[in-house]
């Protein structure tokens, strides 16, 4: 099966706007067409995005919790084993790479 990682912005957009391209990709994932791979770091960043003004204005707390639960239940959560530093344009994104 194909495995894919979706960055935080793609996940947030997909959960907020189901008819967007990221939303359609998430539906394909939940439909079993591919395996979503993520990490605790991405989930933590998504939680922060949900609770900032962007997410809070677009999703109820219940929707936020349901989306995080969906990721934890159905996605493969990996733990990075090789530290990456100085690669990403923004240093905080190195952990995602």
C-alpha positions as CSV (number, residue, x, y, z in Angstrom):
1,X,0.0,0.0,0.0
2,X,1.1,3.5,-0.7
3,X,2.1,5.5,2.3
4,X,2.1,9.3,2.4
5,X,2.8,12.1,4.8
6,X,0.7,15.3,4.8
7,X,2.2,18.3,6.4
8,X,0.3,20.3,9.1
9,X,-1.1,22.9,6.7
10,X,-2.5,20.2,4.4
11,X,-4.1,18.4,7.4
12,X,-5.6,21.6,8.8
13,X,-6.9,22.6,5.4
14,X,-8.3,19.2,4.7
15,X,-10.1,18.9,8.1
16,X,-11.5,22.5,7.8
17,X,-12.6,22.4,4.1
18,X,-13.8,18.9,3.1
19,X,-14.3,19.9,-0.5
20,X,-10.8,21.3,-0.9
21,X,-8.0,19.2,-2.5
22,X,-6.6,18.4,0.9
23,X,-10.1,17.5,2.1
24,X,-10.5,15.1,-0.8
25,X,-7.1,13.6,-0.1
26,X,-8.1,13.0,3.5
27,X,-11.3,11.3,2.4
28,X,-9.2,9.0,0.2
29,X,-7.1,8.1,3.2
30,X,-10.1,7.4,5.4
31,X,-11.5,5.3,2.5
32,X,-8.4,3.1,2.7
33,X,-6.7,4.2,-0.6
34,X,-3.4,4.9,1.1
35,X,-1.7,4.8,4.5
36,X,-1.2,8.2,6.2
37,X,2.1,8.5,8.0
38,X,2.5,11.2,10.7
39,X,4.4,11.9,13.8
40,X,3.7,13.3,17.3
41,X,5.4,16.5,16.2
42,X,3.0,17.0,13.3
43,X,0.0,16.1,15.6
44,X,1.2,18.6,18.2
45,X,1.5,21.3,15.6
46,X,-1.9,20.5,14.2
47,X,-3.4,20.8,17.7
48,X,-1.8,24.3,18.1
49,X,-3.2,25.2,14.7
50,X,-6.7,24.0,15.7
51,X,-6.6,26.1,18.9
52,X,-5.3,29.3,17.3
53,X,-7.6,31.8,15.6
54,X,-7.6,29.9,12.3
55,X,-8.8,26.6,13.7
56,X,-11.0,28.0,16.5
57,X,-13.0,30.0,14.0
58,X,-13.6,27.1,11.7
59,X,-13.9,23.9,13.8
60,X,-15.8,23.3,17.1
61,X,-13.8,21.8,20.0
62,X,-15.6,18.5,19.3
63,X,-14.5,18.5,15.6
64,X,-11.0,19.4,16.6
65,X,-10.9,16.5,19.1
66,X,-12.5,14.1,16.6
67,X,-9.9,14.9,13.9
68,X,-7.0,14.4,16.3
69,X,-8.5,11.1,17.5
70,X,-8.9,10.0,13.9
71,X,-5.2,10.6,13.3
72,X,-4.2,8.8,16.4
73,X,-6.4,5.8,15.6
74,X,-5.9,5.3,11.9
75,X,-2.6,6.9,10.9
76,X,0.7,5.3,11.3
77,X,2.6,7.4,13.9
78,X,6.3,7.3,13.4
79,X,9.1,8.5,15.6
80,X,12.0,10.1,13.7
81,X,15.2,8.4,14.4
82,X,17.7,10.7,12.7
83,X,17.8,14.3,13.8
84,X,17.7,16.9,11.0
85,X,19.1,20.4,11.5
86,X,19.6,23.3,9.2
87,X,17.8,21.9,6.2
88,X,14.4,23.6,6.3
89,X,13.8,27.2,5.5
90,X,12.3,27.6,9.0
91,X,14.3,25.9,11.8
92,X,11.1,24.7,13.5
93,X,10.3,22.7,10.3
94,X,13.5,20.6,10.6
95,X,11.7,18.1,12.9
96,X,9.1,17.6,10.2
97,X,11.7,16.7,7.6
